[in-house]
């Protein structure tokens, strides 16, 4: 790298360091309530920065609802929660037309999707038409009710949850629709120390309160600022090589995966891996992307974009196993 580009990178690094301080304040404020879910909070920040959506997988009681509710308080944003059930209708989510007998006209009544932060709890409990209504709104940022199309105001983030241990009476999300989620995050149990801190905090007579530390203008600014993060062409090539390895494992030097992958990752994987790596660097107050950033966020970007074959399922392999094999075999720049 020549001296001019080195100076540019130094400037970017300093600028990102200043701009990303607000992320540190947001996370610090949320940690007054949330214990031990640093990865979840970091991924929520990445989704906020990139205007993406999260799919969370974890057993009940791991502070998923509390996390996004606390985030809404810290950011001073509107928050709504929808409990997905088998009898839910698309209109329960998007809204509908209601007849007003006084004026003899139909009036639009907007549904809970018109908010800033939406928790779609147990999304796989609702039938496909309800899931499609939500995912279409996520993609298009608009809802059609009757003859009118209504825009969803920014910022808009959906955090959908699904329970991995109860599959009876559920409607698995179609792979093509799951692809619209920026990240799929798996949440694990807290450590003993963290769980003790949770018990102490939740059984205390005084529940911690959080303060607003960020405005909508601040959010709009960081939505642009993270784009300044520098990503080298070699890192971009590394991303492309990883994604192509899910499609053509033999050509990528991982022939053992040929019969284990039915469908590889879509081009969205390359786009989102680039964007989320830049956002991760921004969250960590760094002005450039490293290969380690790609490995850190790569599992969350790729795990719901790879469809395994029957052979892989028979061997009880998971997409995480496949991703590990790819990371271990693709040359790091």
C-alpha positions in Angstrom: 0.0 0.0 0.0 1.5 3.4 -1.0 1.9 6.3 1.4 -1.3 8.1 0.2 -3.5 5.1 0.7 -1.9 4.5 4.1 -2.8 8.1 5.0 -6.3 7.5 3.8 -6.7 4.4 5.8 -5.4 6.2 8.9 -8.0 8.9 8.4 -10.8 6.4 7.9 -9.7 4.5 11.0 -9.8 7.7 13.1 -13.1 8.8 11.6 -14.7 5.4 12.3 -13.3 5.4 15.8 -15.2 8.7 16.4 -18.4 7.7 14.6 -18.7 4.3 16.3 -18.5 5.6 19.9 -22.3 5.8 19.9 -22.5 2.0 19.4 -20.4 1.5 22.5 -22.8 3.8 24.5 -25.8 1.9 23.2 -24.4 -1.5 24.1 -23.2 -0.3 27.5 -26.7 1.0 28.3 -28.3 -2.2 27.2 -26.0 -4.2 29.3 -27.5 -2.6 32.4 -30.4 -4.9 31.8 -29.1 -7.7 29.6 -26.5 -10.1 31.0 -24.1 -12.3 29.1 -25.6 -12.0 25.6 -22.7 -10.0 24.1 -22.9 -11.8 20.7 -26.7 -11.2 20.5 -26.2 -7.5 21.3 -23.4 -7.2 18.7 -25.5 -8.9 16.0 -28.4 -6.6 16.8 -26.1 -3.6 16.3 -25.0 -5.0 13.0 -28.6 -5.4 11.9 -29.4 -1.8 13.0 -26.4 -0.4 11.2 -27.0 -2.2 7.9 -30.9 -1.9 8.0 -31.1 -5.7 8.1 -33.2 -8.3 9.9 -32.4 -11.1 12.4 -33.6 -14.6 12.7 -32.8 -16.0 16.2 -32.8 -19.6 17.2 -32.7 -20.6 20.9 -34.6 -22.1 23.7 -37.1 -19.9 25.7 -35.8 -17.7 28.5 -32.6 -16.3 26.9 -33.7 -12.6 26.9 -34.6 -12.4 23.3 -37.8 -10.3 24.0 -36.1 -8.3 26.7 -33.1 -7.5 24.4 -35.1 -5.9 21.6 -37.5 -4.2 24.1 -34.4 -2.7 25.9 -33.0 -1.7 22.5 -36.2 0.2 21.7 -36.0 2.1 25.0 -32.3 3.0 24.5 -32.9 4.2 20.9 -36.3 5.8 21.7 -38.0 3.8 18.9 -41.4 2.3 18.6 -41.6 -1.4 19.5 -44.2 -4.0 18.9 -44.4 -7.8 19.6 -46.4 -10.3 17.7 -46.9 -13.8 19.0 -47.2 -16.0 15.9 -49.9 -18.7 16.2 -51.5 -21.2 13.7 -54.7 -19.1 13.5 -52.9 -15.8 12.7 -54.0 -14.1 9.5 -52.0 -11.7 7.3 -54.3 -8.9 8.2 -53.5 -9.4 11.9 -50.0 -8.4 10.9 -50.3 -5.8 8.1 -53.7 -4.3 8.9 -57.0 -4.2 7.0 -59.9 -2.0 5.8 -62.6 -1.3 8.4 -66.0 0.0 7.4 -67.0 3.3 9.1 -70.9 3.4 9.3 -70.9 7.1 10.0 -69.1 8.1 6.8 -70.1 4.9 4.8 -66.4 4.6 3.9 -63.7 2.1 4.5 -60.9 3.3 6.7 -57.4 1.8 6.8 -56.4 0.4 10.2 -52.7 -0.3 10.2 -51.3 -3.5 11.8 -48.5 -3.9 14.3 -45.9 -4.2 11.4 -46.0 -0.4 11.2 -43.3 0.2 13.9 -39.5 0.5 14.1 -38.5 -2.6 16.0 -40.7 -5.7 15.6 -40.4 -8.9 17.5 -41.9 -11.8 15.5 -42.1 -14.4 18.3 -42.0 -18.0 17.1 -42.4 -17.1 13.5 -42.6 -20.8 12.5 -45.8 -21.2 14.4 -47.8 -19.3 11.8 -48.8 -20.6 8.3 -46.9 -19.7 5.1 -49.2 -16.9 4.0 -48.6 -15.0 7.3 -44.8 -15.6 7.0 -44.9 -14.3 3.4 -46.7 -11.2 4.4 -44.0 -10.4 7.0 -41.1 -11.3 4.7 -42.5 -9.2 1.8 -42.8 -6.2 4.1 -39.2 -6.7 5.3 -37.9 -6.8 1.7 -40.0 -4.0 0.2 -40.5 -1.8 3.3 -44.2 -1.3 2.3 -47.6 -2.9 2.8 -50.6 -2.9 0.4 -53.9 -2.7 2.1 -56.9 -2.6 -0.3 -55.8 -0.4 -3.2 -53.3 1.7 -1.2 -49.7 1.1 -0.6 -48.3 2.3 2.7 -44.6 2.8 3.3 -43.0 1.5 6.5 -40.9 4.2 8.1 -37.2 3.8 8.8 -35.5 2.6 10.9 -37.2 -0.8 10.6 -35.8 -4.0 12.0 -37.5 -7.4 12.4 -36.2 -9.8 15.0 -37.9 -13.2 14.4 -37.4 -16.1 16.8 -37.9 -19.8 16.4 -37.7 -22.5 19.0 -35.4 -25.4 17.8 -36.7 -28.0 20.2 -40.4 -27.9 19.4 -41.2 -28.9 15.8 -44.7 -30.3 16.3 -47.4 -28.0 14.9 -44.9 -25.7 13.2 -44.5 -24.4 9.6 -40.8 -24.3 8.7 -39.8 -21.2 6.9 -39.2 -21.8 3.1 -35.5 -21.5 2.3 -36.1 -18.8 -0.3 -37.8 -16.7 2.3 -35.2 -17.4 5.1 -32.6 -15.9 2.6 -34.1 -12.5 3.3 -32.8 -12.4 6.8 -29.5 -10.7 7.1 -28.3 -13.1 9.9 -29.4 -16.3 11.6 -28.0 -16.2 15.1 -27.9 -19.2 17.5 -28.2 -18.3 21.1 -26.7 -20.5 23.8 -27.2 -20.8 27.6 -25.4 -18.3 29.9 -22.4 -19.4 32.0 -22.8 -20.0 35.7 -21.5 -16.6 36.6 -23.8 -14.9 34.1 -26.8 -16.9 35.3 -26.1 -15.9 38.9 -25.9 -12.2 37.8 -29.2 -12.7 36.0 -30.9 -14.2 39.1 -29.6 -11.4 41.3 -30.8 -8.7 38.8 -34.2 -10.2 38.1 -35.0 -10.9 41.7 -34.0 -7.5 42.9 -36.7 -5.1 44.1 -35.2 -2.4 41.9 -35.1 -3.2 38.2 -32.4 -1.4 36.3 -33.6 1.5 34.1 -32.0 2.5 30.9 -31.7 6.0 29.4 -32.1 7.1 25.8 -28.6 7.6 24.3 -29.3 7.8 20.6 -31.7 9.7 18.3 -33.2 8.8 14.9 -30.8 11.2 13.3 -27.9 9.4 15.0 -29.1 6.1 13.6 -29.4 7.6 10.1 -25.9 8.9 10.4 -24.4 5.5 11.4 -26.3 3.9 8.5 -24.1 5.9 6.2 -20.9 6.1 8.3 -20.2 2.3 8.4 -19.9 2.4 4.6 -16.6 4.3 5.0 -15.0 1.1 6.5 -12.3 -0.1 4.1 -12.4 -3.6 2.6 -9.5 -4.7 0.5 -10.0 -6.4 -2.9 -8.3 -9.5 -1.5 -10.9 -9.7 1.3 -13.7 -9.4 -1.3 -12.1 -12.2 -3.3 -12.0 -14.3 -0.1 -15.7 -13.7 0.4 -16.5 -14.8 -3.2 -14.3 -17.9 -2.8 -16.1 -18.9 0.4 -19.6 -18.4 -1.2 -18.5 -20.3 -4.4 -17.2 -23.1 -2.3 -20.8 -23.7 -1.1 -21.9 -24.1 -4.8 -18.9 -25.8 -6.4 -17.0 -27.5 -3.6 -14.9 -29.7 -6.0 -13.5 -26.7 -7.8 -12.9 -25.0 -4.4 -10.8 -27.9 -3.2 -13.4 -29.4 -0.9 -14.6 -32.4 -2.9 -15.9 -34.2 0.2 -18.8 -31.6 0.4 -20.1 -32.3 -3.1 -22.7 -34.8 -2.1 -23.5 -33.0 1.2 -24.7 -29.7 -0.2 -28.0 -29.7 -2.2 -28.1 -25.9 -2.9 -25.3 -23.4 -2.2 -25.5 -19.8 -0.9 -27.1 -17.2 -3.1 -25.5 -13.9 -4.3 -27.2 -12.3 -1.2 -24.6 -14.2 0.9 -21.7 -12.3 -0.8 -23.5 -9.0 -0.5 -24.4 -9.5 3.1 -21.1 -11.0 4.1 -19.4 -7.8 2.8 -21.8 -5.5 4.5 -21.9 -7.3 7.8 -18.1 -7.6 7.9 -17.9 -3.8 7.5 -20.5 -3.3 10.1 -18.7 -5.6 12.5 -15.5 -3.7 12.0 -17.5 -0.5 12.7 -19.0 -1.9 15.9 -15.5 -2.8 17.0 -14.3 0.7 16.2 -12.0 -0.3 13.4 -11.8 1.3 10.0 -10.9 -1.8 8.0 -12.1 -5.4 7.5 -9.9 -8.3 8.4 -10.2 -12.0 7.4 -11.1 -12.7 11.1 -14.2 -10.5 10.7 -15.3 -12.7 7.8 -14.9 -15.8 9.9 -16.6 -14.2 12.9 -19.7 -13.1 11.1 -19.6 -15.7 8.3 -21.5 -18.5 10.2 -24.5 -16.2 10.9 -24.6 -15.1 7.2 -24.2 -18.5 5.7 -25.9 -21.0 8.0 -29.5 -20.3 6.6 -28.4 -20.0 3.0 -27.0 -23.6 2.5 -29.5 -26.4 1.9 -28.1 -29.8 2.9 -28.6 -33.0 1.0 -30.3 -36.1 2.4 -26.8 -37.7 2.7 -25.7 -34.9 5.0 -28.8 -35.2 7.1 -28.3 -39.0 7.3 -24.8 -38.4 8.7 -26.4 -35.9 11.1 -24.3 -33.0 9.8 -25.3 -29.4 10.2 -24.7 -26.3 8.1 -22.3 -25.2 10.8 -20.2 -28.3 10.1 -20.2 -27.6 6.4 -19.2 -23.9 7.0 -16.3 -25.0 9.3 -15.0 -27.4 6.6 -15.1 -24.5 4.1 -13.4 -22.0 6.4 -10.7 -24.6 7.2 -9.9 -25.2 3.5 -10.3 -21.9 1.7 -7.0 -20.0 1.7 -7.0 -16.8 3.9 -5.5 -13.8 2.2 
